[in-house]
Amino acid sequence: MSIFKETFRGFVKKQLRTRQRLQSQGFGDTKSNEALVWNTNKQCVIRATSLVDYAQDIGLELGDKGFTQLNGNQLSKQFILQGGVASSNLYGGLGDFNSAYGNPLLASDGEDNLDGYGQVPMPGITSLEVETKSAYGSLKRAKLNISVHNLRQLEVLELLYLRPGYPIVVEWGWDPFINNNGEITPQNLSIENILSKKSNSLFSDNIDQASIYEAIYKLRSESDGNADAFLGFISNFGFQAREDGGFDCFAELTSMGEALNSLKVVPFKIPGIPNLSAEFVFDETDEEIKNPDAVKAIILLLLKYAEDIDTSKVEKEGLFNDIDNSSEVTEAFINYISKEFLELTNPTDNTLEDALLANFILKKDSNIESAALNAFINTSYIKWDLLAFLLNEFAIPKIPDTPEGEGTTEIVTSRLRNVAGGVITEALQYVDYKGIDNKAQLDISCDPTVCILPHSFLDEDLSDTAESFGEAVQDVGESLWRLGGRNWRRLWRDGASGGTTTTQILPPEGKVKNPIGGIYINIRHLLKVYDATIRDKDEPDLGSFIKKLWDDINTVCPMHNFIMKIDDEYPNQVYIMDLPVDNNDVKGIQENPGIYTVPVQSNDSIVRSYNLEAKVPDALKSTIAVHAQDPGNPQDLEDVSFNAFNRAIRNRLFQKQNQSRIFAEESTEAIDNPLGKLIQERQKLNRQYKKLKATYFQIINGYENYNIEDAGDKIDDLTTTLKRLQTLIMQETNIRDREVNTSTVIPLEFSMTFDGIAGIIIGNVFKIDESRLPRAYRKNESTQSLKGRAEVGFVVFGESQKITAGQDWTTDISGKMILLPSLNFGKERPDNNDFDEREGVYINDELRGNENLEIDAEQTSIPDDIDNIGIGDSIYLKINGSPTNIRTSQEVDNDVGWFDIDDNVVAIVPAGNRGLLLGTVTEQFIQEREDDVALWYKFRASRALEEIAIDESSLDFINVDEGEEFWVRVDVIQTTDEGVTERVFNLNNQ
């Protein structure tokens, strides 16, 4: 699942369309009252509420109120800031308790002439800025500017709004606004009145982050995007004295999730057993483990459980005081997981519970069984789902006195999403990379000593590479001398005694195909990550550990880009997501509900300012000029793209008038053209990838049992091959779906400013009115030669809100262009081009006559539209330069020599008959070959074929007659009658 998986939300789109209607109305008397109110009367109101309680008497007195009246939440209730202080009763005279000026309860009275400035106005907010500060919306920050008018007001606001680490809720919105029904509506929504509907309050001791975030979403949606809010903790503050005796103050707020990057690694506390501290020696490193930090403890206890690592006693003073309690602590640790980990709490059957736990922790020296394979592994893994749970429970500090020990931040593997019907949970998934046939998943973790992607256990290609425990133990004798004494003991305990375990890998539930939480992380690798980020570091933090772990996973999973992201709607939640654009997600938006189109530079435009910029990347500046000098001889895909870019012009200096230019979709039958070369390389890499995959479980086990000596080299080769193969498949798909155009070469970036609106988030996909885009970036449906080209979309990468002292609110968004998937995207097709036409006939040794036969040059490229052939479609002969065999079965069975009758060739079509109608398809057959597949078509012969075909002598005594069924292979046919107009009836081309 990508970040780019939705267009603007429903209430945002409706509000933008409502504003479009208001904006498109004429001038003067033709404008409605609603349009006039929207354009002239709206103003933005800001409100800030401190979540600080006044807990200790410091002698603060306001009017007739002392600590007794101000303690707890009373002080923050009294100082809810807006343009002044929020109150429904501030109409009294100067210096009164209900006055906006000189009010003693607001420290405005100048009591005892403390400041020497007398009575002053109440404090208030002057402006607010909120923006996303890091890539992909991972961090949100706000700057709240406040004006106070004397030292006493500064003292109060310093307690409530200027203390680092303490939370503030800031709200803002249009008053009045036009709702999505087109009605003028006063702004009477607030977080507090939304919470009150659930008998909760910002001032309640039971308030929690989740309740506030849900209320914020309701504020946005119920106001139709005309109000927003932000919960953050104070990360910085400052104030500056003014000449009038007041102070200009500011508070910088940061979303809660940023805390993960600053959380210090905390000591480990044993669950369920008070006063029990972990003490043992880790024998592998002779390291004494005593009161370890939480991350180290989690890793070592997992190793103790999953690999039964050797430990020994810590030496202590006195007799019989040495201690190794690793087993006791591990038992308590696993019991806690079984009791508290949600995925394990439902089963009532202990056997089922054990089976589920075994799915989350794969033990060393065990058999792994799935629907596709049975494999032996001699290392251990933990699912990210469970590791995230353990980090939440033990490594992230808990907020004191919160229900169920709420953490400051929570690592999640499923997102909470607010929708019209309420809140739903959505599992996070990684991007699905498929092969050229758009069926089988073409993806793998190239280094299983780092991680294994869960779909790999359903990969039947890996079944041939796996070995069971019984097969693996046969190799133990020859490698024992390398393993050392400790492994002798392991063999005796597990192998010789038959103690190996078997784990049945359960498939993902429901529609969750590629769960990020289901990724198996090597526990030994966690130890390496710990050493690199925490061990012996002065101020280690948890965020560095998690980032390093997923950077390593990115390295071994080509094309994936896993990042740590703070949730847009629940900023206390942090999750891992796969960043690349997943066209499956984008395609879903295109179909339902449809991608929103923003009108710009028109009479119904709702965009205040708009900027679109095309910029040649520095890396291409010299390359693009070189390609322009030789457009008639494209050598690669870049040449094709640049030819598309320069389609309508000619270089008079280097290109003569009759010199042709080759485009991606043209002349794809020539093996020398860029598409043909791309196909060749893709086929070669596909075979290489399959061969490298055949060593996969050897790689898993290779580092310890030395089944292979060059595991590291194979990992590098597999990584390089897979990344290039995935890239070629995407390029080939783009060409076949006619997605190569100018926009492939020169991307666009945008920025635009709206009247303030809430609900636009990082990753939203939208379109800009095509009529306002340069011609090269349009679909070009009006130009026949360019029809079908890809449509351009845009993705929000930056979003900010600004509310000025003049009560104006603007929303700025910025981002980059993407190519939206074509209509053909996602359609399954036969994998014709896995058939390596250049390698000659694949020989069946049992069939005489196949020796040294080569594929004709005309067969070496398969037309793109072959993929669309179905039962009942007509097929035509593609070969023109040599004879073509018509066969009785779907295999190459040639018999040559003087006795030429024992084969499956029933007839020969003479050379020179390209475009001949062979017949209509009645059956398709996929022939599995050594390294690829070949597609065969059974067809009902046409009258034209009967007239042309020269019958061949055979033991079957079969002739080609109209209506009879025969076979041809994919590399000799085409879908049209394009070809010669005069037929050739004999083998002498006459």
Sequence and secondary structure as in RCSB ss.txt:
>XXXX:A:sequence
MSIFKETFRGFVKKQLRTRQRLQSQGFGDTKSNEALVWNTNKQCVIRATSLVDYAQDIGLELGDKGFTQLNGNQL
SKQFILQGGVASSNLYGGLGDFNSAYGNPLLASDGEDNLDGYGQVPMPGITSLEVETKSAYGSLKRAKLNISVHN
LRQLEVLELLYLRPGYPIVVEWGWDPFINNNGEITPQNLSIENILSKKSNSLFSDNIDQASIYEAIYKLRSESDG
NADAFLGFISNFGFQAREDGGFDCFAELTSMGEALNSLKVVPFKIPGIPNLSAEFVFDETDEEIKNPDAVKAIIL
LLLKYAEDIDTSKVEKEGLFNDIDNSSEVTEAFINYISKEFLELTNPTDNTLEDALLANFILKKDSNIESAALNA
FINTSYIKWDLLAFLLNEFAIPKIPDTPEGEGTTEIVTSRLRNVAGGVITEALQYVDYKGIDNKAQLDISCDPTV
CILPHSFLDEDLSDTAESFGEAVQDVGESLWRLGGRNWRRLWRDGASGGTTTTQILPPEGKVKNPIGGIYINIRH
LLKVYDATIRDKDEPDLGSFIKKLWDDINTVCPMHNFIMKIDDEYPNQVYIMDLPVDNNDVKGIQENPGIYTVPV
QSNDSIVRSYNLEAKVPDALKSTIAVHAQDPGNPQDLEDVSFNAFNRAIRNRLFQKQNQSRIFAEESTEAIDNPL
GKLIQERQKLNRQYKKLKATYFQIINGYENYNIEDAGDKIDDLTTTLKRLQTLIMQETNIRDREVNTSTVIPLEF
SMTFDGIAGIIIGNVFKIDESRLPRAYRKNESTQSLKGRAEVGFVVFGESQKITAGQDWTTDISGKMILLPSLNF
GKERPDNNDFDEREGVYINDELRGNENLEIDAEQTSIPDDIDNIGIGDSIYLKINGSPTNIRTSQEVDNDVGWFD
IDDNVVAIVPAGNRGLLLGTVTEQFIQEREDDVALWYKFRASRALEEIAIDESSLDFINVDEGEEFWVRVDVIQT
TDEGVTERVFNLNNQ
>XXXX:A:secstr
  S  B S HHHHHHHHHHHHHHHS SGGGS HHHHHHHHT EEEEEEEE   B S     BTTB HHHHTBTHH
HHHT BSSSB  S     TTSTT SBS GGGT S GGGSSSS S B  EEEEEEEEE SGGG  EEEEEEEEE S
HHHHHHHHHHHS TT EEEEEEEEESEE TTS EE     HHHHHHTTT  TTSTT  HHHHHHHHHHHHHHTTT
SEEEEEEEEEEEEEEE TTS EEEEEEEEEGGGHHHH B  B   TTSTT   EEEETTTTEEEES BHHHHHHH
HHHHHHH   EE B  SSTT  B  HHHHHHHHHHHHHHH GGGSS  SHHHHHHHHHHHEE SSEEEE SS EE
EESS EEEHHHHHHHIIIIIS B TT TT  BSSEEESEEEEEETTEEEEEE B    B TTSSSB    S TTT
EE GGGGG GGGGGT   HHHHHTTHHHHHHHH HHHHHHIIIIIITT  EEEE     TT  SBGGG EEEHHH
HHHHHHHHTTT SS BHHHHHHHHHHHHHHHSTT  EEEEE SS TTEEEEEE S  HHHHHHHHHTT   EE  
SSTT  EEEEEEEE   GGGHHHHHHHHH TTS  SHHHHHHHHHTTT   TTTS TT     TTS TT TTSHH
HHHHHHHHHHHHHHHHHHTTHHHHHHHHHH S S HHHHHHHHHHHHHHHHHHHHHHHHHHTT  SHHHHS EEE
EEEEE  S   TTBEEEE GGGS GGGS  TTSGGGTT  EEEEEEEEEEEEE TTS EEEEEEEEEEEE  TTT
T     GGGS GGG     TTSTT TT    GGGG   GGGGG  TT EEEE   SS EEEESSSS     SSS 
 SSSEEEEE SS TT EEEEEEEEEEEE SSSEEEEEEEEE HHHHHH EE   TT     TT EEEEEGGGEES
S  S SS   STT  
